[in-house]
């Protein structure tokens, strides 16, 4: 609803001064000064001295200035009117849409049980370029670089211009066909890397907006950029594909400066720019960077440089795709660590960062003109102490430098990244390496989750998970950061999404990736195995498709949007992805036979099941046909729930029926088979395939498998995230912890005890005798062995939700209701987790002392909690008050008593009944 506020005085009354409205934000998580939509969604948090306060109504006001009717800087005020709602999240824009470049201010007040709060401090929102016609220039490049099909010198572009007066405000809008770094007057416009990131360039291209007011000055100014191949034109995939999106890179930029004299100066990319090459002779994501400092052009980034020998830039056609501002966080360096080298077996310098990471080395060296420095990277060393590079396959992963003179030089690559723990530095004789630093790169998502427990091995496992997420969230969610792959495999993020959303604020990052999933979806609804899809190959006039429609992988189309909704309560992602979600499920349903099962198609299945042939990881012990049918039932259920959220009740009923019928067909066909494997049992339980009367029998079978294997896990990518929840839900807590704490292969702690600092792709990447797995594949396409693959790190969701006991509730998403259901076990004496939810911090921390369990709980203002009593026979006290557990309602699906909690801090003490009776 949009309404005009007519009585500002009445609207300023404050009845509840104990609560304030803070942290006003839009749905844009880019960190840029503007938003890329005309109708941004609005969110806020509550804070104050009364943490049990809960919003019941809100009112939003929007105006053209921060004054809200109190001065000349105020404009006409529009707003929502009073809206009945307990949610402070993702509120629809209640005013006319923003126009390009327009600035407005908004504020909010909420009504609690004590009345209205004061109005919040105003928040500013500025629109980016929202119309195609706003762009005045065209992409430009170096003439010699047009239609290049091999790696070569990186184009340099520059232009000088005059500003006749001081700058009061300036914005730079910029993107590239390729990746760029842009500098004004010798100063970078940002610390962001690999901009504009990777999207499905055939359908959309992201740009960024920068506030460059402080980088400009009256008089002569210079704007400059280098443009690398990146994902647009560089090497992609083990198929050695180049130029996937185009043969020519280019820069598209537009600088708009408002001056003190009231005028505006606009500088856009056009034929007046100059172009050349310099020291950067090649830059590739897989291969690394080649830099020859003898060819550097000192001063080309600053005003006054003589570019008479440079060529005029050539203009390219304007991209015929959607241009939209990036809404997710950028890639940047987030940590820098100093390193101490040692001499390797071949007499060269080696460094051990101590952590498998994604990034590069920065060196400070001294030498002579023409001297060389070469940096090679690897995740592990071989038995002889040398870099083990076989897992890189065709990725060169090497940076080379040629020095210009004897002055100290800082060497670091451009437009690339490497996945490594170890690096070898080979230099010409006489070169002195003064300092070495490791720069850690990632998409800079805000960390929101913490976990720790009394077992340091499990803490290391959790750190390994977070480092693998960090190393593989590079513009998109990838499988690995080191070899000739680094692709957005859909199955990996499908299983890992709940963990990702607890570790970091992944909402905007994954929502952006889902746009490309829908764009790359086939017309019939089938989903590709990687997004952006760069595996299809053009053979003449026909496209040869690569592995569409693999179950579990394609289910990213349903699972990831639902996970985002559950974690962040954003219905917009469901609304946008709903057609994609339905299309995927409809396609899967079309593959069923007369009996309602999906049989015969190729699938990855329970990929890398440890019992599968090492060179044929798709041949798992659990039937891929069962898994396909089960996932269809599961995804149909998700679409049914999504339809209900969106008010599509007829569709919801239809997909619920499809889900129920498919689950019944799966069980009728594979009930006996499912209980023969860990994955089969876990999938039957966690995907809702086993009927109620069979569930305990299936859980008992799973526990028996675990005991028979002495706790060794027997699952691959799809089964692994489900095993521990299935055991916990089935009452087999001891067996769940037996799997978690198992130190033999295959198992999580086996990796930890063998020195892992990230998650491995294969359970046994390092063999028990210390040798390195060969990674053989029956296809003959080279080894498949990564030491930085987050899929098996999906276990961290269970660490949050069951060990510490901290989870969202899909019926009240975004942690509007926090589910606090700790399940102690495994000899742990303490555990804690804390997540900065959309409402604010939520936490669960427990200690076990002499059998008594003390649980400390934190619930954010505006939210509520549900504490689920752990398995066992307890007496309970909440604060100083005893609790009649027998009188509490039973929580589903836990099957145990649950206590409703208001916002704030709580302490609950549980004592075993026999101990309590003995003490009495």
Secondary structure, DSSP 4 states (H G I P E B T S, - for coil): --EE---TTGGG--S-TTEEEEEEEES--S-SSSBS-SS--EEEEEEES-TT----EEEEEEESSTTTTSSTT----EE---EE-S--SSBPP-SSPPPTT-EEEEEEEEEETTEEPPPPPPEEEEB---SGGG-----EE-GGGTT--S--PPEEEEEEEEESS-EEEEEEEEEEESEEEEEETTEES-SEESBT----TTTEEEEEEEE-GGG--SEEEEEEEEEE-HHHHS-BTTTTB--SS-S--EEEEEEEEEETTS-EEEEESSTTSEEE--SEEEEETTTEEEEEGGG--TTTTSTT---TTSEEPEE-PPPSSEEEE--SPPEEEEEEEEE--EE-TTSSEEEEEEEEEEEEEEEEEE--TT-EEEEEEESSB-TTSSB--GGGTT---EEEEE--SSS-EEE--SS--EEEEEEEEEE-TT-EEEEEEEEEEEE-PPB-EEEEES-HHHHHHHHHHHHHHHHHBSSSB-S-SSSS----BHHHHHHHHHHHHHHB--HHHHHHHHHHHHHHS-TTS---SBSS----EEETTEEE------TTTTTHHHHHHHHHHHHH--HHHHHHHHHHHHHHHHHHHHT--TTS---S-----STT-TTS-TT-TT--SS-HHHHHHHHHHHHHHHHHHHHHHTT-HHHHHHHHHHHHHHHHHHHHHHHHHHTTSHHHHHHHHHTT-S-HHHHHHHHHHHHHHHHHTTT-----HHHHHHHHHHHHHTT-HHHHHHHHH--SSSSHHHHHHTT-SS--SSTTSB-TTSPBP----TT-S-----S---GGGGGHHHIIIIII--B--GGGTTTTEEEE-----TT--EEEEEEEETTEEEEEEEEEETTEEEEEEEE-TT-EEEEEPPSS-EEEEETTEEE-GGGSPEETTTTEEEEEE-SEEEEEEEEEHHHHHHH-
